[in-house]
């Protein structure tokens, strides 16, 4: 089963979508809408084990690997943060684990997202990206590797 679109193709769509907005207040509104449309995360994943460390708001992230592809479910108690993780999920969900682990996620800087976030939200975004990439990287590790 191949994902319908590659990470690069999805990133290009997002860049085009954000270009439709004239100012950052509208872009924040778009992020909030993404957050509002994020499916609810099962309460069993809203525990400290699934909490993304480094985020000022609470962010919970659950990942699973299926046939070499990674799938994420997430939630946050802050709407913009929920929108940020929803945006990341749109790009990374269903992609091959190696692609997720190595994804440069250039769209973030192309749309100016990082520079328009507060320091705390930017740190949280970095923590979410690190956690998602680490989840995928674990699946890329050779099966016979001993830890």
N, C-alpha and C positions, 0 to 999 in steps of 0.2 A: 504494500500500500504506500503510495507516494503522496506526500502532502501536496495539495493543489498549488501552493505557491511557496517559493523559497523565502528565506529570511530577507534577502535583498529586495525581492519584489514587494513584500509586505512593507518594508521600511520605505520604499519609494512611494507607496500609496499613502502612508502616514505623512510624509513630507508634503505631498500634494494637498492632502486634507488640511494640514496646518497652514499652508500658504493661502487658503481661502479666507482666513481670519485676518482682519486688519490690525488688531491689537491683542495684547496679552490678556486682557480681561476676557475677551471672547475665547481665547485659547484655554484659559483656566476653566471657563464654563464648559468647554468641550471635554476637558479632562474630568470634570465633575459628572458630566453625562455618561462618560465611559464608566466611571465608578458606580454610578447608580444602576447601570445595566449589567454589572458584574454579577454572575450567579452567586447566591449565598453559599458560604463555605460551611460544611457540616461541622457542628459544634465539637465533635471529637477531635478535630484538627485545630481548635482554638485553645491550644495548651502551650506551655512554655517550650515544649520540644519542637513545635512548629513555628514559634515566634522568630521573626527576623531580628537579630540583634543589630543595633546601630541605628535603628529608626526611632525618632522621637515619639511618633504615634505607634500604636500596636499594629503590627502587620504579621499575619500568619500565612505561611506558604507550605503547601503540600505538593509533593511531586511524585510521579510514578513513571516507570519505564515500561513501554509495551512495544515489542518488536523493534527494538533499537531506536525508538522515538520517545521523547520526553513530553509529559503532559503535566500541566500545573493547575492547581486550584489555589485561590488566595482570597484574603479579605483584609480589611483595615477598618479601624474605627474613625478614620479621617477621610472625607470624600475625595480630596485632591490626591492623597496617597493611594486611596483605593483606585482612582483613575490611573495613576502612574503604574501600579502593578497590573492593572487591566491592559494598559498599553503594551507593557512588556510581555504579558501572556499572549496577546494578539500576535506578536512577532515570533515568539518562541514555541508556543504550543504546537505539538505534533511534529516538530522538526527532529531530524536525526540528532542523536546525543552529541556526536562529534561536532556538528554544525553549531549547536547551542553552546557547547563548551568553548568554541573558538570565535563566536560571533563578536565582531567589533562594535556592533550597535551604533553605527555612525549617525543614524537618524537623530539620535538624542542631541548631538551638537549641531546637526544640520538645521533642525527646527529651533535651535536656541533654547532648548528646554533647561539645560543645566544652569545657564547663566541667568535665567529668570526664576529660579527656585531659591528659596532661602537656604542658608548654609545647612540648617538642620534637615530640610527636605532633600537637598542635594546629597548629603551624607546618607540619608535613608535610601535614596535611589541607588546609590553605589552599593549599599548593603544588600538591597534586593537583587541587583544584577549579580553580585558576587555569589549570593546564595543559589540563584537559579543556575548559574554556570557551574558551580561546584556540584550541584545535584546531577547535572549532565556529565561532568567530568568523572564522577565516581563510576558511572556506567561504562565509561570508555576504558577504564583501567583493565589491564589483562586479568582474566579470571584466575590465573594461577599465582598472582602476586600475593605475597604474604605481608601482613602489616605488623 
